[in-house]
């Protein structure tokens, strides 16, 4: 819901940073992998209850995730780069709830499982429609900077990162935040499946 409003505002700053990073030894895929490595550190940090450290790892991961795309747009988007970026993004999103489950299994495990279940819904509906949108050459002008069709919804990347930040700042409230956000994710999944089916049926002669 917020991505289409946030991206245009942060894009100029990311482009300026990308211009400074645009050097022979730095590649978009390198930034993607470095960002993912930083994101993976979130898992042990959460498991150990080091929530401020986990928050820093999340912020670094998201910053590099923005910079890899900005640098890729300077050099030319590639299918391989887009695939690597989205695949590692979804792995990162999944490891955060798992980290909270490891931090306090008795309190957090069920809510973390619910959140992961909801992420499967948003992720599968997102990627399934993106694949068919590419097949039918459907574009989304609201996300023209993406290397694939980016279908929106109530819970997108921005909302998910806000959730992770809040969970790190207020870990005692993880279960409440996870249950509420998971429910919102299922609303997103439902609307995506409904609108996706209507869109694809409209293309049938």
C-alpha positions in Angstrom: 0.0 0.0 0.0 2.8 2.4 0.9 5.5 1.3 -1.6 4.2 3.4 -4.5 4.4 6.5 -2.3 7.7 5.7 -0.5 9.7 4.6 -3.5 9.6 8.0 -5.4 10.7 9.8 -2.2 13.7 7.6 -1.4 14.7 7.0 -5.0 16.7 10.3 -5.5 18.8 9.5 -2.4 19.4 5.9 -3.5 20.4 7.2 -7.0 22.9 9.6 -5.5 24.5 6.8 -3.3 24.5 4.5 -6.3 26.4 7.1 -8.4 29.0 7.2 -5.7 29.2 3.3 -5.6 29.3 3.0 -9.4 32.9 1.7 -9.6 34.4 -1.2 -11.4 34.8 -3.4 -8.3 31.2 -3.0 -7.2 28.3 -4.8 -8.9 24.6 -4.9 -8.3 24.7 -8.6 -7.6 27.6 -8.0 -5.2 25.4 -5.6 -3.3 22.5 -8.0 -3.3 24.7 -10.8 -1.8 26.3 -8.5 0.7 22.9 -7.2 1.8 21.6 -10.8 2.2 24.7 -11.8 4.2 23.9 -8.8 6.6 20.3 -9.9 6.7 21.2 -13.5 7.6 22.9 -12.1 10.7 19.4 -11.1 11.9 18.6 -14.8 12.6 21.3 -15.4 15.3 20.9 -11.9 16.7 17.2 -12.5 17.2 17.7 -16.1 18.5 20.1 -14.6 21.2 17.7 -11.8 22.0 20.1 -9.1 20.7 17.3 -7.0 19.3 19.2 -3.8 18.7 21.8 -5.7 16.7 19.1 -7.5 14.7 17.5 -4.1 13.9 20.8 -2.8 12.6 21.2 -5.9 10.4 17.6 -5.4 9.1 18.3 -1.8 8.2 21.6 -2.6 6.4 19.9 -5.4 4.5 17.1 -3.1 3.3 19.5 -0.3 2.5 21.6 -2.5 0.3 18.5 -4.0 -1.3 17.6 -0.5 -2.4 21.1 0.3 -3.6 21.5 -2.9 -5.7 18.4 -1.9 -7.7 19.6 1.7 -8.1 23.0 0.6 -9.3 21.4 -2.0 -11.6 19.3 0.7 -13.2 22.4 2.7 -13.9 24.1 -0.2 -15.7 21.0 -1.9 -17.1 18.5 -4.3 -15.4 19.1 -8.0 -16.0 16.7 -11.0 -15.5 19.4 -12.8 -13.5 19.8 -9.8 -11.1 16.1 -9.4 -10.7 15.7 -13.1 -9.9 18.5 -13.1 -7.4 17.2 -10.0 -5.7 13.6 -11.3 -5.2 14.6 -14.8 -4.2 16.9 -13.5 -1.5 14.3 -11.0 -0.4 11.8 -13.7 0.3 14.3 -15.8 2.2 15.1 -12.7 4.3 11.5 -12.0 5.1 11.0 -15.6 6.2 14.1 -15.8 8.5 12.9 -12.8 10.7 9.8 -14.6 12.1 11.8 -17.7 12.5 14.4 -15.7 14.5 11.7 -14.5 16.9 10.4 -18.1 17.3 13.9 -19.2 18.3 14.2 -16.3 20.7 11.2 -17.4 22.7 9.6 -20.6 21.4 6.9 -20.9 24.0 5.7 -17.4 23.5 6.4 -16.7 19.9 6.4 -19.9 17.9 2.7 -20.1 17.1 2.5 -16.4 16.1 5.7 -16.8 14.0 4.2 -19.8 12.2 1.0 -17.8 11.5 3.1 -15.0 10.0 5.1 -17.4 7.9 1.9 -19.0 6.7 0.6 -15.5 5.7 3.9 -14.7 4.0 3.4 -17.8 1.8 0.1 -16.4 0.7 1.4 -12.9 -0.2 4.6 -14.3 -1.8 2.9 -17.0 -3.9 0.2 -14.6 -5.2 2.8 -12.0 -5.9 5.1 -14.3 -7.8 2.5 -16.3 -9.6 0.9 -13.2 -11.1 4.3 -11.6 -11.9 5.1 -14.7 -14.0 1.8 -14.6 -15.9 2.0 -10.8 -16.3 5.4 -11.2 -18.0 3.9 -13.8 -20.3 1.1 -11.4 -21.4 3.3 -8.3 -21.4 1.3 -6.6 -18.7 3.0 -3.6 -17.2 2.4 -1.8 -13.9 3.3 1.9 -14.4 3.2 2.5 -10.6 6.4 0.3 -10.3 8.1 1.0 -13.6 11.5 0.8 -12.0 11.1 -2.9 -11.1 12.5 -5.7 -13.3 9.2 -7.7 -13.1 5.6 -6.9 -12.6 5.1 -5.6 -9.1 1.6 -6.2 -7.8 0.6 -4.1 -4.9 -1.6 -4.8 -1.9 -2.3 -3.8 1.7 0.9 -5.3 3.0 3.9 -4.7 0.8 7.6 -4.3 1.4 7.4 -1.0 3.3 4.7 -2.3 5.7 6.7 -5.5 6.3 9.9 -3.6 7.2 7.9 -1.4 9.6 6.6 -4.6 11.2 10.2 -5.9 11.6 11.4 -2.6 13.1 8.5 -2.5 15.6 9.1 -6.2 16.6 12.8 -5.4 17.3 11.9 -2.2 19.3 9.1 -3.9 21.2 9.9 -7.7 21.2 7.5 -8.3 24.0 4.7 -7.5 21.6 5.8 -9.7 18.8 2.9 -12.1 19.1 0.3 -9.4 18.9 2.1 -7.7 16.0 2.5 -11.0 14.1 -1.2 -12.0 14.5 -2.4 -8.7 13.3 0.0 -8.4 10.4 -0.6 -11.9 9.4 -4.4 -11.2 9.1 -3.6 -8.1 7.0 -1.4 -10.3 4.8 -4.3 -12.6 4.2 -6.5 -9.7 3.1 -3.7 -8.8 0.7 -3.6 -12.3 -0.6 -7.3 -12.5 -1.1 -7.4 -9.2 -3.1 -4.4 -10.2 -5.2 -6.0 -13.6 -6.1 -9.3 -12.0 -6.9 -7.9 -9.1 -9.0 -5.3 -11.3 -10.6 -8.0 -13.8 -11.8 -10.2 -11.0 -13.1 -7.3 -9.4 -15.0 -6.2 -12.7 -16.6 -9.8 -13.7 -17.5 -10.2 -10.4 -19.2 -7.4 -11.4 -21.5 -9.1 -14.6 -22.6 -10.7 -14.1 -26.1 
